Amino acid sequence: MWNSQCVFCEQTIEKISHNGIYNCSCQNCGKYNISLEASQDLPSYNSTYGEIERKYKGKNHLFSGYIREMNELNRPIGLITNKNYESMLSSPMIPKTTMEKLDKLLLHIYRKTEHLYKKLDIYDNIPAIAYAKNSEELIQMLRALRDLNYLILSRSSNSNLVSLTIDGIQRAENLQKEVVNSTQCFVAMCFSPEMLEIYNKYIMKAVEETDYKPLNISQKEHNDNICDQIIAEIRKSKFLIADFTGNRGGVYFEAGFALGLGLPVIYTCKKADLEVVHFDVNHYNIIVWETGDELYERLKYRIQATII
């Protein structure tokens, strides 16, 4: 074990190397495992940017926030490689607006509040709790929550003493109620006999073993227009699996509709059909499989790593 810099926030971390994988413990981000290649694909604050580095320029704090929140929620992150950076950034956990970032910070404080008016120290060196870019933004966000009457705030040299007000508690509890509680996973795929067998033997198994309930619209009885049924079921789902084997046009629509709703989408495709997948989706981190067993293993891991 030795001290090094976090690839995401550049704070000093403890790091262990084993077989090309770094096991890292960061006070700001939390614990994570990252491959050597992935650690070289993010820009440092002082680096000269290459093509890959420019792609992620200005987004390091989003990775930090994602890893921190996954740690706090006790969700498995899995090994971070340069192939899953896109899926991390596309996660619905990532806040898109300033108000969403403020809500993330409020929920963090709420989770740490064990009793009414409990006082907490929020240190300047953990901006990841709010997906903040730096300590200064974290301080300003705390002041904004104070101005909204969500917390009581006092400032020391390098920390902030906070406690939630009744309004803050009510806001946090309302936010928690808004979290989607669905356990349904919508599976968009080709309905060929071969793929239905893959669904029944392997996809269903992977989804069910991660405590979700798979739904394939071909297996549900309905009297309404099937497009209406599809839209209604996607709206009720926690996430969607889109398998592009057979290059069925409906899968593109269903995946795009889910993305428009902000739902996570896991992309899969049999290797033999990968070349015909449309360029609009072939840049995503697709699970490419050759056997049902391989699909089951990789799909189960992806669900555990990315779905909250």
Secondary structure, 3 states (H helix, E strand, C coil): CEEEECCCCCCEEEEEEECCEEEEEECCCEEEEEEHHHHCCCCCCCCCCCHHHHHCCCCHHHHHHHHHHHHHCCCCCCEECCCCHHHHHCCCCCCCCHHHHHHHHHHHHHHHCCCCCCCEEEECCCHHHHCCCCHHHHHHHHHHHHHCCCEEEEECCCEEEEEECHHHHHHHHHHHHHCCCCCEEEEECCCCHHHHHHHHHHHHHHHHCCCCEEECHHHCCCCCCHHHHHHHHHHCCCEEEEECCCCCHHHHHHHHHHHHCCCCEEEEEEHHHHHHCCCCCCCCCCEEECCHHHHHHHHHHHHHHHCC
